[in-house]
Amino acid sequence: MPKVKVNDITINYEQQGSGEPLVLIPYLAADNACYAFQVADYAKHFTCISLDPRGAGETDKPEGTYSTELFADDVAGFMQAIGVERAHVSGVSLGGAIGLWLASKYPQKVKTLSLHSCWPKTDPFLKVVVGGWQAMAKGLGSVQEMVVQGILPFCLTPELYAAKPEYVDQLAAFVRSRPKQPFDAFLRQSNAVIAHDALGQLGKIAAPTQITFGRHDIVTSTRFAEPLKHGIKNTELVVFETSAHAAIYESVSEFNEKTLAFLNRHAG
């Protein structure tokens, strides 16, 4: 996989497909492979560039305070380093929060913005949930096991666990197969989630924006739909009726179809 020096870190990334560039930003604790179920479809239309954010995957994990704004600065520097002036930008959860900062701070770099299971500012409920993940990761001594036992149940509906246990097991095996994130790096990333506040940035976003939520998501539920729609000028909202936090895994064909339709409408 290619790597590139950006600011004070080396960023690891993967590139696939052809067409206009589409930058895919992962969620908390994840590396670029988290978009495995999307890239196969997206790459038929776009050059998919998936990166490992600071603190995850094979990208550097320096000490210090991380923030969603800092992650966005990293992505802006990354785009410059690989020669991408402007791209479609898509992020799930933390990736979406990073996208908010990127599109507001570097509007010339973002052609469209796709915000999946995103939120503009962390509220008390989200702080409690993420604090619980931190405690669980510390107690288990493994970020991967915390993701499987702590985060995955928020990402998928109880119905999916009941109907397709083997599929859930495959997702868990996939999590365990990826590069291990050290606990201190997870702590820095998750503290950035807890501190996230881009509410004041929304009015600066000029790019056409697709906002999606899972109907059964309680982490970043549709309670965040109105502030995002109200704050960002040019938006469209999609709710996946049978999904929780991770429609990218639970409603793959519907998710890919509706997100690609948006991207293709604004390509060219």
VEXROZA-845157 format. One record per residue (C-alpha): residue in one letter; x, y, z. Coordinates in steps of 0.25 Angstrom, whole numbers, padded with zeros to 4 digits, always signed. Example, Ala and Ser with C-alpha at 12.3 -4.5 7.8 and 13.67 -1.06 7.14 Angstrom:
<atoms>
+---------+-------+-------+-------+
! residuo !    px !    py !    pz !
+---------+-------+-------+-------+
!       A ! +0049 ! -0018 ! +0031 !
!       S ! +0055 ! -0004 ! +0029 !
+---------+-------+-------+-------+
</atoms>
This chain:
<atoms>
+---------+-------+-------+-------+
! residuo !    px !    py !    pz !
+---------+-------+-------+-------+
!       M ! +0000 ! +0000 ! +0000 !
!       P ! +0005 ! +0014 ! -0003 !
!       K ! +0009 ! +0024 ! +0008 !
!       V ! +0011 ! +0039 ! +0007 !
!       K ! +0018 ! +0049 ! +0017 !
!       V ! +0007 ! +0059 ! +0022 !
!       N ! +0010 ! +0070 ! +0032 !
!       D ! +0017 ! +0062 ! +0044 !
!       I ! +0012 ! +0048 ! +0040 !
!       T ! +0013 ! +0038 ! +0029 !
!       I ! -0001 ! +0034 ! +0024 !
!       N ! -0005 ! +0020 ! +0018 !
!       Y ! -0015 ! +0019 ! +0008 !
!       E ! -0021 ! +0010 ! -0003 !
!       Q ! -0025 ! +0015 ! -0017 !
!       Q ! -0035 ! +0007 ! -0027 !
!       G ! -0043 ! +0010 ! -0039 !
!       S ! -0044 ! +0021 ! -0049 !
!       G ! -0051 ! +0034 ! -0051 !
!       E ! -0053 ! +0046 ! -0042 !
!       P ! -0046 ! +0045 ! -0028 !
!       L ! -0054 ! +0040 ! -0016 !
!       V ! -0047 ! +0041 ! -0003 !
!       L ! -0053 ! +0032 ! +0007 !
!       I ! -0050 ! +0035 ! +0022 !
!       P ! -0052 ! +0023 ! +0032 !
!       Y ! -0059 ! +0023 ! +0045 !
!       L ! -0054 ! +0022 ! +0060 !
!       A ! -0043 ! +0011 ! +0061 !
!       A ! -0044 ! +0007 ! +0047 !
!       D ! -0034 ! +0007 ! +0035 !
!       N ! -0036 ! +0009 ! +0020 !
!       A ! -0042 ! -0006 ! +0019 !
!       C ! -0055 ! -0002 ! +0026 !
!       Y ! -0060 ! +0002 ! +0012 !
!       A ! -0058 ! -0012 ! +0006 !
!       F ! -0073 ! -0013 ! +0003 !
!       Q ! -0074 ! +0000 ! -0004 !
!       V ! -0061 ! +0001 ! -0012 !
!       A ! -0065 ! -0010 ! -0021 !
!       D ! -0077 ! -0002 ! -0026 !
!       Y ! -0071 ! +0012 ! -0025 !
!       A ! -0058 ! +0008 ! -0032 !
!       K ! -0067 ! +0006 ! -0045 !
!       H ! -0070 ! +0021 ! -0045 !
!       F ! -0059 ! +0028 ! -0037 !
!       T ! -0044 ! +0027 ! -0033 !
!       C ! -0046 ! +0022 ! -0019 !
!       I ! -0035 ! +0027 ! -0009 !
!       S ! -0037 ! +0021 ! +0005 !
!       L ! -0027 ! +0026 ! +0016 !
!       D ! -0024 ! +0022 ! +0030 !
!       P ! -0026 ! +0034 ! +0039 !
!       R ! -0016 ! +0039 ! +0049 !
!       G ! -0015 ! +0028 ! +0060 !
!       A ! -0021 ! +0016 ! +0052 !
!       G ! -0017 ! +0006 ! +0043 !
!       E ! -0003 ! +0007 ! +0037 !
!       T ! -0003 ! +0022 ! +0038 !
!       D ! +0006 ! +0029 ! +0049 !
!       K ! +0001 ! +0030 ! +0063 !
!       P ! +0008 ! +0041 ! +0070 !
!       E ! +0005 ! +0046 ! +0084 !
!       G ! -0002 ! +0059 ! +0087 !
!       T ! -0017 ! +0064 ! +0086 !
!       Y ! -0025 ! +0059 ! +0074 !
!       S ! -0037 ! +0067 ! +0069 !
!       T ! -0046 ! +0065 ! +0057 !
!       E ! -0041 ! +0079 ! +0052 !
!       L ! -0027 ! +0073 ! +0052 !
!       F ! -0031 ! +0060 ! +0045 !
!       A ! -0037 ! +0070 ! +0034 !
!       D ! -0024 ! +0077 ! +0033 !
!       D ! -0017 ! +0064 ! +0031 !
!       V ! -0027 ! +0060 ! +0020 !
!       A ! -0025 ! +0074 ! +0013 !
!       G ! -0010 ! +0072 ! +0014 !
!       F ! -0011 ! +0057 ! +0009 !
!       M ! -0019 ! +0062 ! -0004 !
!       Q ! -0009 ! +0072 ! -0007 !
!       A ! +0002 ! +0062 ! -0005 !
!       I ! -0004 ! +0052 ! -0015 !
!       G ! -0008 ! +0063 ! -0025 !
!       V ! -0023 ! +0063 ! -0023 !
!       E ! -0028 ! +0077 ! -0024 !
!       R ! -0042 ! +0074 ! -0022 !
!       A ! -0050 ! +0062 ! -0018 !
!       H ! -0063 ! +0056 ! -0014 !
!       V ! -0062 ! +0054 ! +0001 !
!       S ! -0069 ! +0043 ! +0008 !
!       G ! -0069 ! +0039 ! +0023 !
!       V ! -0076 ! +0030 ! +0033 !
!       S ! -0077 ! +0034 ! +0047 !
!       L ! -0064 ! +0040 ! +0051 !
!       G ! -0061 ! +0041 ! +0036 !
!       G ! -0073 ! +0049 ! +0034 !
!       A ! -0069 ! +0058 ! +0046 !
!       I ! -0055 ! +0060 ! +0039 !
!       G ! -0063 ! +0063 ! +0026 !
!       L ! -0070 ! +0075 ! +0033 !
!       W ! -0057 ! +0082 ! +0036 !
!       L ! -0051 ! +0078 ! +0023 !
!       A ! -0062 ! +0084 ! +0015 !
!       S ! -0064 ! +0097 ! +0024 !
!       K ! -0049 ! +0100 ! +0025 !
!       Y ! -0044 ! +0096 ! +0011 !
!       P ! -0057 ! +0098 ! +0002 !
!       Q ! -0049 ! +0098 ! -0010 !
!       K ! -0044 ! +0084 ! -0008 !
!       V ! -0058 ! +0078 ! -0006 !
!       K ! -0067 ! +0075 ! -0019 !
!       T ! -0078 ! +0068 ! -0011 !
!       L ! -0079 ! +0064 ! +0003 !
!       S ! -0085 ! +0051 ! +0008 !
!       L ! -0088 ! +0050 ! +0023 !
!       H ! -0093 ! +0036 ! +0028 !
!       S ! -0097 ! +0034 ! +0043 !
!       C ! -0090 ! +0048 ! +0045 !
!       W ! -0093 ! +0058 ! +0056 !
!       P ! -0089 ! +0073 ! +0057 !
!       K ! -0086 ! +0074 ! +0072 !
!       T ! -0084 ! +0063 ! +0083 !
!       D ! -0096 ! +0063 ! +0093 !
!       P ! -0097 ! +0057 ! +0107 !
!       F ! -0102 ! +0043 ! +0102 !
!       L ! -0091 ! +0042 ! +0092 !
!       K ! -0080 ! +0045 ! +0102 !
!       V ! -0086 ! +0034 ! +0111 !
!       V ! -0085 ! +0024 ! +0100 !
!       V ! -0071 ! +0027 ! +0095 !
!       G ! -0066 ! +0028 ! +0110 !
!       G ! -0072 ! +0014 ! +0112 !
!       W ! -0064 ! +0009 ! +0100 !
!       Q ! -0051 ! +0015 ! +0106 !
!       A ! -0054 ! +0008 ! +0119 !
!       M ! -0057 ! -0005 ! +0112 !
!       A ! -0044 ! -0005 ! +0103 !
!       K ! -0036 ! -0002 ! +0115 !
!       G ! -0043 ! -0014 ! +0123 !
!       L ! -0041 ! -0023 ! +0112 !
!       G ! -0027 ! -0019 ! +0108 !
!       S ! -0031 ! -0019 ! +0094 !
!       V ! -0037 ! -0009 ! +0084 !
!       Q ! -0041 ! -0020 ! +0074 !
!       E ! -0049 ! -0028 ! +0085 !
!       M ! -0055 ! -0015 ! +0090 !
!       V ! -0060 ! -0012 ! +0075 !
!       V ! -0066 ! -0026 ! +0074 !
!       Q ! -0073 ! -0026 ! +0088 !
!       G ! -0075 ! -0011 ! +0090 !
!       I ! -0077 ! -0004 ! +0077 !
!       L ! -0082 ! -0014 ! +0067 !
!       P ! -0095 ! -0016 ! +0076 !
!       F ! -0098 ! -0001 ! +0073 !
!       C ! -0095 ! -0002 ! +0058 !
!       L ! -0104 ! -0014 ! +0055 !
!       T ! -0119 ! -0016 ! +0059 !
!       P ! -0123 ! -0028 ! +0068 !
!       E ! -0131 ! -0033 ! +0057 !
!       L ! -0118 ! -0035 ! +0048 !
!       Y ! -0111 ! -0042 ! +0060 !
!       A ! -0123 ! -0052 ! +0061 !
!       A ! -0125 ! -0054 ! +0046 !
!       K ! -0110 ! -0055 ! +0041 !
!       P ! -0101 ! -0059 ! +0053 !
!       E ! -0091 ! -0064 ! +0043 !
!       Y ! -0090 ! -0051 ! +0036 !
!       V ! -0088 ! -0043 ! +0049 !
!       D ! -0077 ! -0054 ! +0052 !
!       Q ! -0070 ! -0050 ! +0039 !
!       L ! -0071 ! -0035 ! +0042 !
!       A ! -0064 ! -0038 ! +0055 !
!       A ! -0053 ! -0047 ! +0049 !
!       F ! -0051 ! -0035 ! +0039 !
!       V ! -0049 ! -0026 ! +0051 !
!       R ! -0039 ! -0035 ! +0057 !
!       S ! -0032 ! -0037 ! +0044 !
!       R ! -0028 ! -0022 ! +0042 !
!       P ! -0015 ! -0016 ! +0048 !
!       K ! -0017 ! -0015 ! +0064 !
!       Q ! -0019 ! -0001 ! +0069 !
!       P ! -0011 ! +0002 ! +0082 !
!       F ! -0020 ! +0007 ! +0093 !
!       D ! -0013 ! +0020 ! +0095 !
!       A ! -0016 ! +0023 ! +0080 !
!       F ! -0031 ! +0019 ! +0082 !
!       L ! -0032 ! +0028 ! +0094 !
!       R ! -0026 ! +0040 ! +0086 !
!       Q ! -0036 ! +0037 ! +0074 !
!       S ! -0048 ! +0035 ! +0083 !
!       N ! -0045 ! +0048 ! +0092 !
!       A ! -0046 ! +0055 ! +0078 !
!       V ! -0060 ! +0049 ! +0077 !
!       I ! -0064 ! +0054 ! +0091 !
!       A ! -0059 ! +0068 ! +0088 !
!       H ! -0064 ! +0069 ! +0074 !
!       D ! -0072 ! +0082 ! +0071 !
!       A ! -0073 ! +0087 ! +0057 !
!       L ! -0087 ! +0094 ! +0059 !
!       G ! -0081 ! +0107 ! +0056 !
!       Q ! -0075 ! +0102 ! +0043 !
!       L ! -0087 ! +0097 ! +0036 !
!       G ! -0091 ! +0110 ! +0030 !
!       K ! -0077 ! +0111 ! +0023 !
!       I ! -0080 ! +0098 ! +0015 !
!       A ! -0083 ! +0100 ! +0000 !
!       A ! -0082 ! +0086 ! -0005 !
!       P ! -0095 ! +0079 ! -0009 !
!       T ! -0097 ! +0070 ! +0003 !
!       Q ! -0104 ! +0056 ! +0005 !
!       I ! -0107 ! +0053 ! +0020 !
!       T ! -0111 ! +0039 ! +0023 !
!       F ! -0115 ! +0032 ! +0036 !
!       G ! -0120 ! +0018 ! +0040 !
!       R ! -0134 ! +0018 ! +0046 !
!       H ! -0130 ! +0010 ! +0058 !
!       D ! -0117 ! +0017 ! +0061 !
!       I ! -0116 ! +0022 ! +0075 !
!       V ! -0102 ! +0027 ! +0075 !
!       T ! -0103 ! +0037 ! +0064 !
!       S ! -0118 ! +0036 ! +0063 !
!       T ! -0127 ! +0045 ! +0054 !
!       R ! -0127 ! +0055 ! +0066 !
!       F ! -0115 ! +0061 ! +0058 !
!       A ! -0122 ! +0062 ! +0045 !
!       E ! -0129 ! +0075 ! +0047 !
!       P ! -0116 ! +0083 ! +0052 !
!       L ! -0109 ! +0077 ! +0040 !
!       K ! -0120 ! +0080 ! +0030 !
!       H ! -0122 ! +0094 ! +0036 !
!       G ! -0107 ! +0098 ! +0037 !
!       I ! -0103 ! +0093 ! +0023 !
!       K ! -0108 ! +0100 ! +0011 !
!       N ! -0110 ! +0090 ! +0000 !
!       T ! -0114 ! +0076 ! +0006 !
!       E ! -0122 ! +0064 ! +0004 !
!       L ! -0126 ! +0054 ! +0015 !
!       V ! -0127 ! +0039 ! +0013 !
!       V ! -0131 ! +0030 ! +0025 !
!       F ! -0129 ! +0015 ! +0024 !
!       E ! -0141 ! +0009 ! +0030 !
!       T ! -0135 ! -0005 ! +0034 !
!       S ! -0121 ! -0001 ! +0039 !
!       A ! -0115 ! +0004 ! +0052 !
!       H ! -0101 ! +0012 ! +0052 !
!       A ! -0095 ! +0004 ! +0041 !
!       A ! -0104 ! +0004 ! +0028 !
!       I ! -0090 ! +0001 ! +0021 !
!       Y ! -0091 ! -0013 ! +0026 !
!       E ! -0106 ! -0015 ! +0029 !
!       S ! -0112 ! -0010 ! +0016 !
!       V ! -0100 ! -0011 ! +0007 !
!       S ! -0108 ! -0011 ! -0007 !
!       E ! -0118 ! +0000 ! -0003 !
!       F ! -0106 ! +0009 ! +0003 !
!       N ! -0098 ! +0007 ! -0009 !
!       E ! -0109 ! +0010 ! -0019 !
!       K ! -0114 ! +0023 ! -0012 !
!       T ! -0100 ! +0028 ! -0009 !
!       L ! -0095 ! +0025 ! -0023 !
!       A ! -0107 ! +0032 ! -0029 !
!       F ! -0104 ! +0045 ! -0021 !
!       L ! -0089 ! +0044 ! -0025 !
!       N ! -0092 ! +0042 ! -0040 !
!       R ! -0102 ! +0053 ! -0040 !
!       H ! -0091 ! +0063 ! -0036 !
!       A ! -0080 ! +0057 ! -0045 !
!       G ! -0075 ! +0063 ! -0057 !
+---------+-------+-------+-------+
</atoms>
